[in-house]
Amino acid sequence: MSALQLRAANLADAGDCLLLARLTDAYARDAMGGGEGLTPARQQQLAQALGGHPGLFALIAEQDGEAVGHALCVLGFSSFYAAPVCNLHDLSVLSAARGQGLGRRLLQAVASAAAQRGCAKLTLEVRDDNAVGRTLYHSEGFAEAGLGGTHYRLLEKVLTPA
């Protein structure tokens, strides 16, 4: 059995930020991440931007000293809860390390880190065709978001060029 370690990323450390950018690129290259990686310029931009955003925190999963997954979280605020909320923006496990429960361990560590930050809830987005992710999230207590029995629909408006 290989040794798994989950650790908080140090967003003030350029090496950790580059590692997160590489893990995000691997996730983006996966079918569930859209199938297209980040350009080298976007990876560099991401690495530089991570440390400058005050509402971010990230976790890195390492197996036998090698990074195999990550979680990137963004803190926000809920007026209805009058408390912070945590959006799990990215959760990934490299394909070679899947099927060992690493995603679940990362998800549980994010929930713990969010609770320690006083967050009222944890939110995330998942593709309709991501059956593995949906099963994991539902098994960890996530449910479709909504008010008064009406589900939310995620909308976006891109303000900067991809």
N, C-alpha and C positions, 0 to 999 in steps of 0.2 A: 504494500500500500504506500503510495507516495504521500509526502507531507504537503498539506495545503495550509497556506497562511492567507488570511484576509487582513489588509492593513489600510489605514487611511492614507490617501495620497497627500503628499506635501505640495500644495499648489504654489508655494514660494520657491520650490526646487525645480530648476529647468529640466533636469533629468526625468523627474516624475511627470512633468507636463508633456515632454516629448514621448514618454511611454504611453500616456493617456491618448495622445494624438495618434500613435501607431495602433493602439487597440481600437480606437474609434474608426480608423481607416479599415482595419480588418473586419469590423462589424459592418461598415458601409459596403464592403465588397461582398458580404454574404447576401443571399437572396432576401432574407428578412430585413436587411438594412438597405435594400434598394438595388444591390448588385453592382454598384459603381463605387469605387474607392474615392477617397479624397485626393485631390491633386497635391503634389509636394508643397506647393505654395499654400494651399488651404491647411495642410497638416502643420506647417510652420506657423501660420496665422492662429490656428487653434491652440497650439502649444503656448504661444505668447499671450493669448487672450485669457486662458484659464486662470492664471494667477492674478489677473486684473479685475475679475468679477467678484464682488464681495459676497454674493449669495450662492456661491458654488461650494460643493464638497464632493469628493470622489473617493471610491474604494477600489483597491486593486487586489485581485486574487492571484496568488503565486503558488505554483506547484513545483516543488523541488527547486525553488529559487527562480523559476521562469514565470513571467507574467502570462496568465491564461484567460483573464477576464477582468471586467471592470464595471463599475456603476458610477454614473455621473448624475449628480442631483442638483436641483436648483430650488432654492428657498423662495417662497412667495408668501402671500398673506390671504387669509379668508376673512371677509367681513362678516359672514354668517357665523363663523366660529370665534371671531375676534382673536385669532391666533395665527401663528405661522403655519404654512403647509409646505410639504416637500414634494416636488415633482421629480420622479425618477425618469430622467430624460433618456438615458442610455443604460441598458443592461446587456452585457454580452459575455459569452464564453466562447473561446476559440473552438473550432470544430473538433480538433484532436482531443480536447478535454471535456467534451460534452458527455452526458449520460452518467455522470458521477455525483450529481447533486450540487454542483458548484453554483449554478444559477439560483437554486433555493437558498444556499448559504449566503450568497451575495444579497439576495432579496431580504432575508431575515436581518442581516447586518445593516442594511439601509433602514429598515423599519426601526431598529434599535437606535441608530444614529439620529434619525428624525425625532424619535421620542425624546432623546437626550437634549435635543434642541428646542423642545417644547412644541413640536408640531402637532396640530390637531388631526391631521390626516396625511396620507400618502397617496399621490396620484401618479398615473402613468398612461401612456398610449400603447396600444397593441394592434397590430394588423388583424383584420378578420381572418386571414388565411394562416395565421400563426397559431396553429392548434396546440403545439407544445407550450408556447408562452401563455396562451389563454388558460390551459389546464393548470400550469404552475401558479399563475396569478389567482385564479379562483380557489385553488387549494390552500392558498395563503390568506384567504379572506377578502380578496378584492371582488368588487361587484360593479356592474354598470353604473355610471354616475348619472344623477338626474335629480330633479326636484318634483315633488308631487306626482311621482310615478311616471314622469316623462324623462326619457334619456337625453343626455347631452349629445351633441354632434360637434366634433372638432372641426373648426374652420381655421384657415390661415390666409394671411396676405404677406407675401414675400416683399420685404422693403429694400433688400440689398441683393445684388446679383449673386447667384450661386457660383 
